Amino acid sequence: MRLVLALMWLLHWLPLPVLGRLGEGVGSILFTLIPKRRHIALTNLRLCMPHLSEAEREKIAQQHFQMYARSVFERGILWWGSEARLKRLIQIEPRVPLDVIKAGPTILMCPHFVCLDVAGVAVMLESSLCSIYTEQRNKVFDRALRRGRSRFRPVKLFSRAEGVKPIIRAMTKDGLPYFMLPDMDFGMKNAEFIPFFGIPAATLTAMPRLAASTGAKIVPVIATMLPNYRGWKVTFHTPWDNYPGEDDMTTATRQMNAFIEQEILKAPSEYFWAHKRFKTRPEGEPSVY
């Protein structure tokens, strides 16, 4: 792993167009060499986008592998690039919502697009934050990942096992925004089956529950790649006021999924299709994979 990190450090000096094309080339190779992940991505796309032809879905899947590999190669810039270089490459629209963050508890809802780490850096260039963190198996990579994500400002990272109490303290006592990734399948604990592109998906209901208990505003954050290898765009959407309001948790979580669906359709190849989003099935239903 030290050799991999050394290679990432060396490559981060390359111009982004060179690094991006290199990542896309590796992604194309991985699409052929990793049939298990290719199968997962294609299965997800068949379920979520049945209106497309098989050829169209395969094209999106291949592009997804290219975009994902690009994001890995480009991560070196996020970890070691200068602040000036990052500010040149990250286009923020309209701005980091510091006024919302300073006004009270804030949840930055960031779905699993391949360059979501760019969204974290965009925030960290201007504000500390807190988030859930899954410790990496490789200790060397784990340390590099932690350093890379907190090199501009301190960040509070909590394990999922710690529960919600330390997150609430960080939001309400320390004034830290909670950088939340709400759209993966973690099983049925604290989750419900909520439609995702019409397919029942085990979805955490934590976001509306946390917003209801803290009065937090929800600010959706979407990170995508700019065309022609010009960098990345991080879009901070208008805060969701009065969320979940009078809605029950199921309805509020459905609103979250519907928003993520509409954003995916804007950049379908950049969503993390290689994850088993439908791994957990309703009782009696067979695995889709």
C-alpha positions as CSV (number, residue, x, y, z in Angstrom):
1,M,0.0,0.0,0.0
2,R,2.9,2.4,0.6
3,L,3.9,1.9,-3.0
4,V,0.4,2.7,-4.1
5,L,0.3,5.9,-2.0
6,A,3.8,6.8,-3.4
7,L,2.5,6.4,-6.9
8,M,-0.6,8.5,-6.1
9,W,1.7,11.2,-4.8
10,L,3.8,11.2,-7.9
11,L,0.8,11.2,-10.2
12,H,-0.8,14.1,-8.5
13,W,1.8,16.4,-10.1
14,L,0.4,15.6,-13.5
15,P,-2.0,18.1,-15.2
16,L,-5.5,17.1,-14.6
17,P,-6.3,16.3,-18.3
18,V,-3.4,13.7,-18.3
19,L,-4.4,12.2,-15.0
20,G,-8.1,12.0,-16.0
21,R,-7.4,10.3,-19.3
22,L,-5.0,7.9,-17.4
23,G,-7.8,7.1,-15.0
24,E,-10.3,6.5,-17.7
25,G,-8.0,4.1,-19.5
26,V,-7.5,2.1,-16.3
27,G,-11.3,2.1,-15.7
28,S,-11.9,0.7,-19.2
29,I,-9.5,-2.2,-18.4
30,L,-11.2,-2.8,-15.0
31,F,-14.6,-3.0,-16.7
32,T,-13.3,-6.0,-18.5
33,L,-11.2,-7.6,-15.7
34,I,-13.7,-7.4,-12.8
35,P,-16.8,-9.2,-14.0
36,K,-18.4,-9.4,-10.5
37,R,-18.5,-5.6,-10.2
38,R,-19.5,-5.2,-13.8
39,H,-22.5,-7.6,-13.1
40,I,-23.5,-5.5,-10.1
41,A,-23.4,-2.3,-12.0
42,L,-25.4,-3.7,-14.9
43,T,-28.0,-5.3,-12.6
44,N,-28.5,-2.0,-10.8
45,L,-28.9,-0.2,-14.1
46,R,-31.4,-2.8,-15.4
47,L,-33.5,-2.3,-12.3
48,C,-33.3,1.5,-12.2
49,M,-33.3,2.3,-15.9
50,P,-35.4,-0.3,-17.7
51,H,-36.4,2.2,-20.3
52,L,-32.9,2.1,-21.7
53,S,-31.6,-0.5,-24.1
54,E,-29.0,-3.0,-22.9
55,A,-26.4,-1.3,-25.1
56,E,-27.2,2.1,-23.5
57,R,-26.9,0.6,-20.0
58,E,-23.6,-1.1,-20.8
59,K,-22.3,2.2,-22.1
60,I,-23.3,3.9,-18.8
61,A,-21.7,1.1,-16.8
62,Q,-18.4,1.3,-18.7
63,Q,-18.4,5.1,-18.3
64,H,-19.0,4.6,-14.6
65,F,-15.9,2.4,-14.3
66,Q,-13.9,5.1,-16.1
67,M,-15.3,7.9,-13.8
68,Y,-14.7,5.8,-10.7
69,A,-11.1,5.1,-11.7
70,R,-10.6,8.7,-12.5
71,S,-11.8,9.7,-9.1
72,V,-9.3,7.4,-7.5
73,F,-6.4,8.8,-9.5
74,E,-7.5,12.3,-9.0
75,R,-7.8,11.8,-5.2
76,G,-4.1,12.5,-5.0
77,I,-4.7,16.1,-5.9
78,L,-7.3,16.3,-3.1
79,W,-4.8,14.8,-0.6
80,W,-1.6,16.6,-1.7
81,G,-2.5,19.4,-4.1
82,S,-2.0,23.0,-3.0
83,E,-4.9,25.0,-1.7
84,A,-4.5,27.4,-4.7
85,R,-4.7,24.5,-7.1
86,L,-7.8,23.0,-5.5
87,K,-9.5,26.4,-5.6
88,R,-8.8,26.6,-9.3
89,L,-10.1,23.2,-10.0
90,I,-13.2,23.1,-7.8
91,Q,-16.1,25.2,-9.1
92,I,-18.6,25.8,-6.3
93,E,-22.2,26.8,-7.1
94,P,-23.4,29.0,-5.7
95,R,-21.1,28.9,-2.6
96,V,-20.4,27.0,0.6
97,P,-23.5,27.9,2.8
98,L,-21.5,29.3,5.7
99,D,-24.4,31.5,6.7
100,V,-26.7,28.4,7.1
101,I,-24.0,26.5,9.0
102,K,-23.4,29.4,11.4
103,A,-27.2,29.9,11.9
104,G,-27.7,26.4,13.5
105,P,-27.5,22.6,13.0
106,T,-26.9,21.7,9.4
107,I,-26.9,18.4,7.5
108,L,-24.9,18.4,4.3
109,M,-26.6,15.5,2.4
110,C,-24.0,14.1,-0.1
111,P,-25.1,11.1,-2.2
112,H,-22.6,8.6,-3.5
113,F,-21.4,10.2,-6.7
114,V,-17.8,9.1,-7.5
115,C,-16.2,12.4,-6.6
116,L,-18.0,13.0,-3.3
117,D,-14.6,13.5,-1.7
118,V,-14.4,16.7,-3.7
119,A,-17.5,17.9,-1.9
120,G,-15.9,17.3,1.4
121,V,-12.8,19.2,0.4
122,A,-14.9,22.1,-0.8
123,V,-16.5,22.3,2.6
124,M,-13.2,21.8,4.5
125,L,-11.5,24.7,2.6
126,E,-13.9,27.0,4.5
127,S,-15.4,25.1,7.5
128,S,-14.7,22.1,9.8
129,L,-17.3,19.3,9.8
130,C,-18.2,16.0,11.4
131,S,-19.1,12.7,9.6
132,I,-19.4,9.0,9.9
133,Y,-16.2,7.1,9.0
134,T,-15.6,3.4,8.3
135,E,-12.1,2.4,9.3
136,Q,-10.1,0.9,6.4
137,R,-8.7,-2.5,6.8
138,N,-5.2,-1.4,5.7
139,K,-3.8,0.8,8.5
140,V,-1.4,2.7,6.1
141,F,-4.2,3.6,3.8
142,D,-6.5,4.4,6.7
143,R,-4.0,7.0,8.0
144,A,-3.5,8.5,4.6
145,L,-7.2,8.8,4.1
146,R,-7.8,10.5,7.4
147,R,-4.9,12.9,6.9
148,G,-6.1,13.7,3.4
149,R,-9.6,14.5,4.5
150,S,-8.6,16.7,7.5
151,R,-5.5,18.5,6.2
152,F,-7.1,21.9,6.0
153,R,-9.2,21.9,9.2
154,P,-9.9,19.6,12.1
155,V,-12.7,17.1,11.4
156,K,-14.6,14.9,13.8
157,L,-15.1,11.4,12.5
158,F,-17.3,8.9,14.3
159,S,-17.8,5.2,13.7
160,R,-21.3,4.0,12.9
161,A,-21.2,1.8,16.1
162,E,-21.1,5.0,18.3
163,G,-24.6,5.8,17.3
164,V,-26.2,9.2,16.8
165,K,-25.4,10.9,20.2
166,P,-21.9,12.1,19.4
167,I,-23.1,13.5,16.0
168,I,-25.9,15.4,17.8
169,R,-23.3,16.9,20.2
170,A,-21.0,17.9,17.4
171,M,-23.9,19.6,15.6
172,T,-25.5,21.3,18.5
173,K,-22.6,22.0,20.9
174,D,-19.7,22.4,18.5
175,G,-21.6,24.0,15.6
176,L,-20.2,21.5,13.1
177,P,-22.2,20.6,10.0
178,Y,-22.8,16.9,9.6
179,F,-21.5,15.6,6.2
180,M,-24.0,12.7,5.6
181,L,-23.9,10.0,3.0
182,P,-27.4,8.5,3.3
183,D,-27.8,6.2,0.3
184,M,-26.1,2.9,0.9
185,D,-27.6,-0.5,1.9
186,F,-26.5,-1.2,5.5
187,G,-29.2,-3.7,6.2
188,M,-32.5,-3.2,8.0
189,K,-31.2,-1.7,11.3
190,N,-32.8,1.8,11.5
191,A,-33.9,1.4,7.9
192,E,-37.1,0.9,5.9
193,F,-37.8,-0.3,2.4
194,I,-38.2,2.9,0.4
195,P,-38.6,3.0,-3.4
196,F,-35.4,3.9,-5.3
197,F,-36.2,4.2,-9.0
198,G,-39.3,2.2,-8.1
199,I,-37.4,-0.7,-6.5
200,P,-37.7,-1.4,-2.7
201,A,-34.3,-0.4,-1.2
202,A,-33.2,-0.7,2.4
203,T,-32.8,3.0,3.2
204,L,-31.7,4.6,6.5
205,T,-34.3,6.9,7.9
206,A,-31.6,8.6,10.0
207,M,-31.7,11.9,8.1
208,P,-35.3,13.0,8.7
209,R,-35.1,11.6,12.3
210,L,-31.9,13.6,13.0
211,A,-33.4,16.7,11.4
212,A,-36.5,16.4,13.5
213,S,-34.6,16.0,16.7
214,T,-32.1,18.8,16.2
215,G,-34.1,21.2,14.0
216,A,-31.3,20.9,11.4
217,K,-31.6,22.3,7.9
218,I,-30.8,19.9,5.1
219,V,-28.4,21.2,2.4
220,P,-28.1,18.7,-0.5
221,V,-24.5,18.7,-2.0
222,I,-23.8,17.1,-5.3
223,A,-20.2,16.7,-6.7
224,T,-19.7,16.0,-10.4
225,M,-16.9,16.2,-12.9
226,L,-16.6,19.2,-15.2
227,P,-16.3,18.5,-18.9
228,N,-13.0,18.5,-20.8
229,Y,-11.0,17.6,-17.6
230,R,-11.4,21.1,-16.3
231,G,-12.0,20.0,-12.7
232,W,-15.1,19.4,-10.6
233,K,-18.3,21.1,-9.8
234,V,-19.8,21.1,-6.3
235,T,-23.4,22.3,-6.1
236,F,-24.9,23.3,-2.8
237,H,-28.7,23.2,-3.3
238,T,-31.2,25.4,-1.5
239,P,-31.7,24.3,2.1
240,W,-34.8,22.2,2.9
241,D,-36.5,24.2,5.5
242,N,-39.1,22.6,7.7
243,Y,-38.0,19.1,6.9
244,P,-39.4,16.6,7.7
245,G,-42.2,18.9,8.9
246,E,-45.5,17.0,9.4
247,D,-44.4,14.1,7.2
248,D,-43.8,10.7,8.7
249,M,-40.3,9.3,8.5
250,T,-41.2,7.0,5.5
251,T,-42.6,9.9,3.5
252,A,-39.6,12.1,4.4
253,T,-37.1,9.4,3.4
254,R,-38.9,8.9,0.1
255,Q,-38.5,12.7,-0.6
256,M,-34.7,12.2,-0.1
257,N,-34.6,9.2,-2.5
258,A,-36.6,11.1,-5.1
259,F,-34.2,14.0,-4.9
260,I,-31.2,11.6,-5.4
261,E,-32.9,10.0,-8.3
262,Q,-33.4,13.3,-10.1
263,E,-29.7,14.2,-9.6
264,I,-28.5,10.8,-10.8
265,L,-30.4,11.3,-14.1
266,K,-28.3,14.5,-14.7
267,A,-25.0,12.5,-14.5
268,P,-25.9,8.8,-14.6
269,S,-22.4,7.5,-15.1
270,E,-21.1,9.2,-12.0
271,Y,-23.3,7.5,-9.5
272,F,-21.8,4.6,-7.6
273,W,-23.6,1.7,-9.4
274,A,-21.0,-0.9,-8.4
275,H,-22.5,-0.9,-4.9
276,K,-25.1,-3.5,-4.1
277,R,-27.8,-1.0,-3.5
278,F,-30.5,-3.7,-3.4
279,K,-28.5,-6.3,-1.4
280,T,-31.2,-6.4,1.3
281,R,-34.4,-7.8,0.0
282,P,-38.0,-7.9,1.4
283,E,-38.7,-11.2,3.2
284,G,-39.2,-14.0,0.7
285,E,-37.7,-12.2,-2.3
286,P,-34.5,-13.7,-3.9
287,S,-31.3,-11.7,-4.4
288,V,-31.3,-9.6,-7.5
289,Y,-27.5,-10.2,-7.9
